[in-house]
């Protein structure tokens, strides 16, 4: 059996390879949709979190408000998001994903997700809990470090 140090090194190496593969996958998918990777990840955030204000999106991504405005212009021109008045504060807008966005993303993402889901079947429930915990920890740490300088 491998030592703790060897196991940790294996996990760290797999994380690096997963990160590279994720960047390449999302960049390729974005190009096929006709967007850039930042646009598709922002779209994913809107699709997952429901209606957001542009300010919410800026805070969640670390982008400037000007960059978010330009990003939303691109997504809106493609029919992927829509801006509508905030029902609670007419000075603000809410950004929602259009139904068309799900179709566009699913066309490119569904084959990958289908295969990934099939591969998850090899893990028992306890292993899936450990995998989910590790993925959540990694995402939390990555966001923490990605956004460290965003308020400057």
C-alpha positions as semicolon CSV with decimal commas, in nm:
position;residue;x (nm);y (nm);z (nm)
1;X;0,000;0,000;0,000
2;X;0,118;0,351;-0,080
3;X;0,227;0,583;0,198
4;X;0,018;0,883;0,303
5;X;0,267;1,112;0,129
6;X;0,242;0,912;-0,194
7;X;-0,139;0,914;-0,178
8;X;-0,148;1,290;-0,123
9;X;0,093;1,339;-0,414
10;X;-0,134;1,123;-0,632
11;X;-0,438;1,331;-0,533
12;X;-0,254;1,657;-0,602
13;X;-0,134;1,530;-0,940
14;X;-0,485;1,414;-1,033
15;X;-0,618;1,755;-0,930
16;X;-0,371;1,932;-1,157
17;X;-0,460;1,703;-1,448
18;X;-0,832;1,752;-1,380
19;X;-0,789;2,130;-1,370
20;X;-0,604;2,133;-1,703
21;X;-0,859;1,904;-1,862
22;X;-1,148;2,117;-1,731
23;X;-0,996;2,435;-1,875
24;X;-0,938;2,269;-2,212
25;X;-1,285;2,109;-2,212
26;X;-1,465;2,433;-2,127
27;X;-1,256;2,636;-2,372
28;X;-1,334;2,388;-2,650
29;X;-1,704;2,378;-2,559
30;X;-1,719;2,759;-2,549
31;X;-1,557;2,783;-2,893
32;X;-1,813;2,538;-3,035
33;X;-2,094;2,753;-2,892
34;X;-1,928;3,069;-3,024
35;X;-1,840;3,221;-2,687
36;X;-1,536;3,232;-2,464
37;X;-1,483;3,020;-2,153
38;X;-1,561;3,307;-1,915
39;X;-1,895;3,362;-2,090
40;X;-1,991;2,997;-2,061
41;X;-1,896;2,977;-1,694
42;X;-2,096;3,294;-1,620
43;X;-2,389;3,143;-1,812
44;X;-2,353;2,826;-1,604
45;X;-2,368;3,036;-1,287
46;X;-2,686;3,212;-1,402
47;X;-2,840;2,877;-1,504
48;X;-2,754;2,714;-1,171
49;X;-2,831;3,002;-0,934
50;X;-3,138;3,147;-1,097
51;X;-3,194;3,516;-1,158
52;X;-2,894;3,724;-1,051
53;X;-2,818;4,092;-1,060
54;X;-2,514;4,200;-1,260
55;X;-2,357;4,291;-0,925
56;X;-2,415;3,937;-0,796
57;X;-2,247;3,804;-1,107
58;X;-1,951;4,042;-1,066
59;X;-1,901;3,933;-0,704
60;X;-1,931;3,563;-0,790
61;X;-1,683;3,583;-1,078
62;X;-1,443;3,853;-0,965
63;X;-1,509;4,046;-1,286
64;X;-1,552;4,423;-1,292
65;X;-1,898;4,565;-1,346
66;X;-1,789;4,687;-1,691
67;X;-1,668;4,339;-1,783
68;X;-1,996;4,186;-1,662
69;X;-2,194;4,435;-1,872
70;X;-1,996;4,340;-2,183
71;X;-2,027;3,970;-2,102
72;X;-2,405;4,003;-2,058
73;X;-2,431;4,195;-2,384
74;X;-2,266;3,900;-2,562
75;X;-2,488;3,641;-2,392
76;X;-2,802;3,845;-2,452
77;X;-2,718;3,897;-2,821
78;X;-2,697;3,517;-2,856
79;X;-3,038;3,472;-2,692
80;X;-2,889;3,291;-2,393
81;X;-2,985;3,535;-2,115
82;X;-3,234;3,811;-2,068
83;X;-3,233;4,114;-1,842
84;X;-3,556;4,217;-1,676
85;X;-3,648;4,474;-1,410
86;X;-3,607;4,359;-1,052
87;X;-3,963;4,335;-0,914
88;X;-3,843;4,455;-0,573
89;X;-3,625;4,744;-0,692
90;X;-3,692;4,895;-1,034
91;X;-3,346;5,056;-1,038
92;X;-3,188;4,711;-1,070
93;X;-3,214;4,437;-1,327
94;X;-3,214;4,062;-1,290
95;X;-3,039;3,832;-1,535
96;X;-3,204;3,499;-1,615
97;X;-3,109;3,219;-1,850
98;X;-3,335;3,178;-2,151
99;X;-3,478;2,831;-2,221
100;X;-3,266;2,824;-2,538
101;X;-2,952;2,831;-2,318
102;X;-3,026;2,487;-2,175
103;X;-3,056;2,341;-2,525
104;X;-2,732;2,502;-2,643
105;X;-2,533;2,388;-2,340
106;X;-2,688;2,040;-2,329
107;X;-2,595;1,974;-2,690
108;X;-2,228;2,005;-2,601
109;X;-2,227;1,890;-2,239
110;X;-2,468;1,595;-2,236
111;X;-2,233;1,334;-2,391
112;X;-1,968;1,413;-2,128
113;X;-2,217;1,411;-1,839
114;X;-2,371;1,083;-1,956
115;X;-2,031;0,914;-1,962
116;X;-1,929;1,065;-1,628
117;X;-2,254;0,951;-1,466
118;X;-2,194;0,598;-1,593
119;X;-1,843;0,599;-1,448
120;X;-1,972;0,712;-1,108
121;X;-2,159;0,382;-1,083
122;X;-1,833;0,208;-0,986
123;X;-1,821;0,397;-0,654
124;X;-2,024;0,310;-0,346
125;X;-2,214;0,573;-0,148
126;X;-1,933;0,635;0,103
127;X;-1,683;0,687;-0,178
128;X;-1,921;0,929;-0,352
129;X;-1,953;1,127;-0,027
130;X;-1,572;1,148;-0,003
131;X;-1,542;1,252;-0,369
132;X;-1,812;1,518;-0,326
133;X;-1,646;1,651;-0,011
134;X;-1,310;1,675;-0,185
135;X;-1,460;1,845;-0,491
136;X;-1,648;2,094;-0,268
137;X;-1,331;2,168;-0,072
138;X;-1,133;2,220;-0,391
139;X;-1,399;2,451;-0,537
140;X;-1,417;2,652;-0,215
141;X;-1,039;2,694;-0,199
142;X;-1,011;2,779;-0,569
143;X;-1,280;3,048;-0,540
144;X;-1,119;3,186;-0,224
145;X;-0,785;3,224;-0,397
146;X;-0,933;3,340;-0,728
147;X;-1,121;3,622;-0,557
148;X;-0,849;3,729;-0,312
149;X;-0,757;4,041;-0,509
150;X;-1,094;4,114;-0,665
151;X;-1,185;4,389;-0,417
152;X;-0,867;4,587;-0,479
